[in-house]
């Protein structure tokens, strides 16, 4: 039995807003199902004609996505439990690719900053331990 896709899923597909496995499934189905391709073309036509549903605007403008600052606070574990639970739900259950990518970027940035701080600390220790050898008294 062929899998069915909602118009909302097809619209999210156009926005590349679905989890990777779902995106791949729709892409594969489009290769084999001309009716699905016609539905997708109709959705594109509605978008081009300026027909907008409230849900489509909500998703397109990412109104349910936390800000980058909120994601950073989530990463530092300083949010209230209810807010952290929502972000966890948004990232893990909804699988928002944009927010997950932003969170990964914040993690990488944090790791880079920690590496730079560790390098700076190491350099300071080397300099301090070598200072006696380099002084004019020694």
C-alpha positions as CSV (number, residue, x, y, z in Angstrom):
1,X,0.0,0.0,0.0
2,X,1.3,3.4,-0.9
3,X,1.9,5.8,1.9
4,X,-0.3,8.9,1.9
5,X,0.9,12.4,2.6
6,X,-1.1,15.4,3.8
7,X,-1.0,18.8,2.1
8,X,0.7,20.1,5.2
9,X,3.5,17.5,4.9
10,X,3.9,18.3,1.2
11,X,4.1,22.0,2.0
12,X,6.7,21.3,4.7
13,X,8.6,19.2,2.1
14,X,8.8,22.2,-0.1
15,X,10.2,24.2,2.8
16,X,12.6,21.4,3.6
17,X,11.1,21.3,7.0
18,X,10.6,17.6,7.6
19,X,12.9,15.0,9.2
20,X,15.3,13.5,6.7
21,X,13.7,10.1,6.5
22,X,10.3,11.7,5.8
23,X,11.8,14.0,3.2
24,X,13.4,11.0,1.5
25,X,10.2,9.1,1.6
26,X,8.3,11.9,-0.2
27,X,11.0,12.3,-2.7
28,X,10.9,8.6,-3.5
29,X,7.1,8.6,-3.7
30,X,7.2,11.6,-6.1
31,X,9.3,9.5,-8.5
32,X,6.7,6.8,-8.7
33,X,3.4,8.6,-8.2
34,X,2.3,11.2,-10.8
35,X,-0.8,12.1,-8.7
36,X,1.4,13.1,-5.8
37,X,3.4,15.2,-8.2
38,X,0.2,16.9,-9.3
39,X,-0.8,17.6,-5.7
40,X,2.6,19.1,-5.0
41,X,2.3,21.3,-8.2
42,X,-1.1,22.5,-7.0
43,X,0.4,23.4,-3.6
44,X,3.1,25.4,-5.3
45,X,0.4,27.1,-7.4
46,X,-1.5,28.1,-4.4
47,X,1.6,29.6,-2.8
48,X,2.4,31.5,-6.0
49,X,-1.2,32.8,-6.1
50,X,-0.9,34.2,-2.7
51,X,-3.3,31.8,-1.0
52,X,-2.2,31.4,2.6
53,X,-3.6,29.5,5.5
54,X,-2.9,30.6,9.0
55,X,-1.0,27.3,9.7
56,X,1.1,27.8,6.6
57,X,2.1,31.3,7.7
58,X,2.8,30.0,11.3
59,X,5.1,27.3,9.9
60,X,6.8,29.5,7.3
61,X,7.6,32.3,9.8
62,X,8.7,29.6,12.4
63,X,6.6,31.2,15.1
64,X,6.9,28.1,17.3
65,X,10.7,28.0,17.0
66,X,12.7,29.1,20.0
67,X,15.2,32.0,19.4
68,X,18.9,31.3,19.2
69,X,19.3,32.9,22.6
70,X,16.7,30.5,24.1
71,X,18.5,27.6,22.5
72,X,21.8,28.8,24.0
73,X,20.1,29.1,27.4
74,X,18.7,25.5,26.9
75,X,22.3,24.3,26.1
76,X,23.5,25.9,29.3
77,X,20.6,24.3,31.2
78,X,19.4,27.7,32.7
79,X,15.8,27.6,31.5
80,X,12.8,26.9,33.6
81,X,11.7,23.3,33.4
82,X,8.6,24.0,31.4
83,X,10.4,26.0,28.8
84,X,13.2,23.4,28.6
85,X,10.6,20.7,28.2
86,X,9.0,22.6,25.3
87,X,12.4,23.1,23.5
88,X,13.2,19.4,24.1
89,X,9.8,18.5,22.5
90,X,10.4,20.9,19.6
91,X,13.8,19.4,18.9
92,X,13.2,15.7,19.5
93,X,9.5,15.1,18.8
94,X,8.8,17.7,16.2
95,X,12.3,17.3,14.8
96,X,12.7,20.9,13.7
97,X,15.7,20.7,11.4
98,X,16.4,24.5,11.6
99,X,16.5,24.5,15.4
100,X,18.5,21.3,15.6
101,X,21.1,22.8,13.2
102,X,21.2,26.0,15.3
103,X,21.7,24.0,18.5
104,X,24.5,22.0,16.8
105,X,26.1,25.2,15.7
106,X,25.9,26.6,19.3
107,X,27.5,23.4,20.6
108,X,30.3,23.6,18.2
109,X,30.8,27.3,18.9
110,X,30.9,26.5,22.7
111,X,33.4,23.7,22.2
112,X,35.6,26.0,20.1
113,X,35.5,28.7,22.8
114,X,36.4,26.1,25.4
115,X,39.3,24.9,23.2
116,X,40.6,28.4,22.8
117,X,40.3,29.1,26.6
118,X,42.2,25.9,27.3
119,X,44.9,26.8,24.8
120,X,45.3,30.3,26.3
121,X,45.6,28.8,29.8
122,X,48.2,26.3,28.6
123,X,50.2,29.1,27.0
124,X,50.1,31.2,30.2
125,X,51.3,28.2,32.2
126,X,54.2,27.5,29.8
127,X,55.2,31.2,29.9
128,X,55.1,31.3,33.7
129,X,57.1,28.1,34.1
130,X,59.7,29.4,31.6
131,X,59.9,32.9,33.0
132,X,62.7,32.0,35.4
133,X,64.9,30.6,32.7
134,X,64.4,33.7,30.5
135,X,65.0,36.3,33.3
136,X,68.3,38.2,33.3
137,X,69.0,36.9,36.8
138,X,69.1,33.3,35.8
